[in-house]
Amino acid sequence: MAEITVLGSGGFGLALAVMCDNAGHNVTVWSKFQDEIDTIRRTGELKAKLPGVLVNKSIKLTTDISEVKDKDMVIFGIPTSFHREVCESAAPYISANTVIVNTAKGLEGGSLKTMCEVAKECFPDNHVAVLTGPSHAEEVGRGVPTTVVTASDDREISYYIQNTLSNNTFRVYVSDDVIGCEVGGSLKNVIALAAGVCDGLGLGDNTKAALMTRGISEIARLGEAMGADIETFAGLSGIGDLIVTCCSMHSRNRRAGILIGKGTSPEEAVRQVGTVEGYICTKNAYALAKKMNIEMPITEQLYRVLFEGQPAKDAIMNLMGRPAKNETENDFLS
């Protein structure tokens, strides 16, 4: 049994809290928002974020960030835009032997750093790990069998996370490739947003299969340039997470993309859906690709749709009209 604090009362944070509580751990959930805590206490769930999943009364709810003190594990379920802010708020209270687990999927604006890189800056004395993979909160919270992957700067820490969090509905694999797991988990949101646009345009399975296949290719191309192991992108944090996010209506990225494909402005689509990590990640990934001189045509075309007003249909034609290539390029998974 471990002492675990989950920072963030969004869907995935709550789902992990319920899962950990059901597995017998002592769990605390922190939220910045008192109204969310009050709603959970009053109704036993948070319908706005995780409808139909009951939050057990054994889970402690708080708005006091100092509840991270003396925990075995602190899990960050914070959107990327607020990740550094919460890390800095928690830092004075985090014990040196606490394992920091990040679940956010994205790149930091400006610095273009991954969330684990941000956490490592804020917690230089702690082991920092990523937990990622095909894991919709709606299904994790209901105990639907799910497999994910964890990676850290120390394999023994990864094994600790695996042994602590694994149970009969939540299976954790171990990887040594932190950057690969983060890049795969972050950039699949970009491709899923593009997949939603294709759905909104009324395009077919052929289009989505092509988009996903070429999408994982450019994700891997950027990841490898950043030092990742290209084989990682054939695993849970790569193809696995890409499949579930491109194909499910649980995916906020896909849902926002569908609205955009049907003619809703990107800004309005994001407003309607809520947190759409792929929206900001597209801007950051595009900037990172240009900085590193990496070709990412899908990301570039989606950027132009989201931030430059290019019609979605034009983006499809631009991709289809690119110069002919050999599929087995050096940058493609093999």
Solvent accessible surface area in square Angstrom, and as a share of the most:
residue,aa,sasa,rsa
1,M,172,0.77
2,A,6,0.05
3,E,62,0.28
4,I,0,0.00
5,T,0,0.00
6,V,0,0.00
7,L,0,0.00
8,G,6,0.06
9,S,5,0.03
10,G,22,0.21
11,G,12,0.12
12,F,50,0.21
13,G,1,0.01
14,L,0,0.00
15,A,0,0.00
16,L,0,0.00
17,A,0,0.00
18,V,5,0.03
19,M,9,0.04
20,C,0,0.00
21,D,21,0.11
22,N,104,0.54
23,A,44,0.34
24,G,43,0.42
25,H,20,0.09
26,N,65,0.33
27,V,5,0.03
28,T,6,0.04
29,V,0,0.00
30,W,20,0.07
31,S,2,0.01
32,K,121,0.51
33,F,113,0.47
34,Q,86,0.38
35,D,96,0.50
36,E,25,0.11
37,I,0,0.00
38,D,58,0.30
39,T,36,0.21
40,I,4,0.02
41,R,134,0.49
42,R,172,0.63
43,T,69,0.40
44,G,21,0.20
45,E,20,0.09
46,L,8,0.04
47,K,138,0.58
48,A,94,0.73
49,K,89,0.38
50,L,1,0.01
51,P,80,0.50
52,G,60,0.58
53,V,8,0.05
54,L,120,0.60
55,V,10,0.06
56,N,49,0.25
57,K,194,0.82
58,S,82,0.53
59,I,7,0.03
60,K,106,0.45
61,L,18,0.09
62,T,14,0.08
63,T,56,0.33
64,D,72,0.37
65,I,27,0.14
66,S,35,0.23
67,E,40,0.18
68,V,0,0.00
69,K,121,0.51
70,D,100,0.52
71,K,30,0.13
72,D,58,0.30
73,M,0,0.00
74,V,0,0.00
75,I,0,0.00
76,F,0,0.00
77,G,14,0.14
78,I,12,0.06
79,P,48,0.30
80,T,11,0.06
81,S,83,0.53
82,F,109,0.45
83,H,1,0.00
84,R,65,0.24
85,E,82,0.37
86,V,10,0.05
87,C,0,0.00
88,E,96,0.43
89,S,52,0.33
90,A,0,0.00
91,A,35,0.27
92,P,103,0.65
93,Y,87,0.33
94,I,22,0.11
95,S,25,0.16
96,A,71,0.55
97,N,130,0.67
98,T,1,0.01
99,V,9,0.05
100,I,0,0.00
101,V,0,0.00
102,N,0,0.00
103,T,9,0.05
104,A,12,0.09
105,K,36,0.15
106,G,3,0.03
107,L,4,0.02
108,E,28,0.12
109,G,48,0.46
110,G,76,0.73
111,S,45,0.29
112,L,23,0.12
113,K,68,0.29
114,T,0,0.00
115,M,1,0.00
116,C,8,0.05
117,E,75,0.34
118,V,0,0.00
119,A,0,0.00
120,K,77,0.33
121,E,83,0.37
122,C,21,0.13
123,F,5,0.02
124,P,92,0.58
125,D,116,0.60
126,N,10,0.05
127,H,74,0.33
128,V,7,0.04
129,A,0,0.00
130,V,4,0.02
131,L,3,0.01
132,T,5,0.03
133,G,0,0.00
134,P,28,0.17
135,S,15,0.10
136,H,24,0.11
137,A,14,0.11
138,E,38,0.17
139,E,52,0.23
140,V,6,0.04
141,G,10,0.09
142,R,141,0.51
143,G,28,0.27
144,V,49,0.28
145,P,110,0.69
146,T,13,0.07
147,T,47,0.27
148,V,1,0.01
149,V,10,0.06
150,T,0,0.00
151,A,0,0.00
152,S,9,0.06
153,D,87,0.45
154,D,50,0.26
155,R,128,0.47
156,E,120,0.54
157,I,25,0.13
158,S,1,0.01
159,Y,80,0.31
160,Y,74,0.28
161,I,0,0.00
162,Q,47,0.21
163,N,114,0.59
164,T,18,0.10
165,L,1,0.00
166,S,44,0.28
167,N,45,0.23
168,N,146,0.75
169,T,40,0.24
170,F,2,0.01
171,R,137,0.50
172,V,4,0.02
173,Y,96,0.37
174,V,42,0.24
175,S,22,0.14
176,D,88,0.46
177,D,19,0.10
178,V,37,0.21
179,I,34,0.17
180,G,0,0.00
181,C,1,0.00
182,E,11,0.05
183,V,1,0.00
184,G,0,0.00
185,G,1,0.01
186,S,3,0.02
187,L,2,0.01
188,K,13,0.06
189,N,5,0.02
190,V,0,0.00
191,I,1,0.00
192,A,0,0.00
193,L,1,0.01
194,A,9,0.07
195,A,0,0.00
196,G,0,0.00
197,V,8,0.05
198,C,5,0.03
199,D,38,0.20
200,G,11,0.11
201,L,39,0.20
202,G,65,0.63
203,L,69,0.35
204,G,45,0.43
205,D,125,0.65
206,N,133,0.68
207,T,40,0.23
208,K,26,0.11
209,A,59,0.45
210,A,56,0.44
211,L,14,0.07
212,M,27,0.12
213,T,58,0.34
214,R,80,0.29
215,G,0,0.00
216,I,9,0.04
217,S,0,0.00
218,E,2,0.01
219,I,1,0.00
220,A,0,0.00
221,R,34,0.12
222,L,0,0.00
223,G,0,0.00
224,E,81,0.36
225,A,49,0.38
226,M,48,0.21
227,G,60,0.57
228,A,9,0.07
229,D,75,0.39
230,I,38,0.19
231,E,126,0.56
232,T,22,0.13
233,F,0,0.00
234,A,63,0.49
235,G,32,0.31
236,L,46,0.23
237,S,2,0.01
238,G,0,0.00
239,I,61,0.31
240,G,17,0.17
241,D,1,0.01
242,L,3,0.02
243,I,86,0.44
244,V,36,0.21
245,T,5,0.03
246,C,0,0.00
247,C,67,0.40
248,S,23,0.15
249,M,108,0.48
250,H,58,0.26
251,S,4,0.03
252,R,98,0.36
253,N,12,0.06
254,R,36,0.13
255,R,75,0.27
256,A,0,0.00
257,G,0,0.00
258,I,26,0.13
259,L,48,0.24
260,I,12,0.06
261,G,10,0.09
262,K,147,0.62
263,G,66,0.64
264,T,34,0.19
265,S,55,0.35
266,P,20,0.13
267,E,107,0.48
268,E,54,0.24
269,A,0,0.00
270,V,33,0.19
271,R,168,0.61
272,Q,96,0.43
273,V,25,0.14
274,G,35,0.34
275,T,60,0.35
276,V,9,0.05
277,E,32,0.14
278,G,0,0.00
279,Y,30,0.11
280,I,66,0.34
281,C,2,0.01
282,T,0,0.00
283,K,88,0.37
284,N,8,0.04
285,A,0,0.00
286,Y,30,0.12
287,A,42,0.33
288,L,12,0.06
289,A,5,0.04
290,K,131,0.55
291,K,151,0.64
292,M,65,0.29
293,N,137,0.70
294,I,34,0.17
295,E,86,0.38
296,M,8,0.04
297,P,19,0.12
298,I,9,0.05
299,T,2,0.01
300,E,58,0.26
301,Q,24,0.11
302,L,8,0.04
303,Y,39,0.15
304,R,65,0.24
305,V,10,0.06
306,L,4,0.02
307,F,56,0.23
308,E,99,0.44
309,G,64,0.62
310,Q,34,0.15
311,P,79,0.50
312,A,13,0.10
313,K,139,0.59
314,D,66,0.34
315,A,8,0.06
316,I,33,0.17
317,M,131,0.58
318,N,66,0.34
319,L,41,0.20
320,M,151,0.68
321,G,64,0.61
322,R,77,0.28
323,P,108,0.68
324,A,107,0.83
325,K,105,0.45
326,N,105,0.54
327,E,98,0.44
328,T,105,0.61
329,E,43,0.19
330,N,157,0.80
331,D,30,0.15
332,F,34,0.14
333,L,33,0.16
334,S,150,0.97
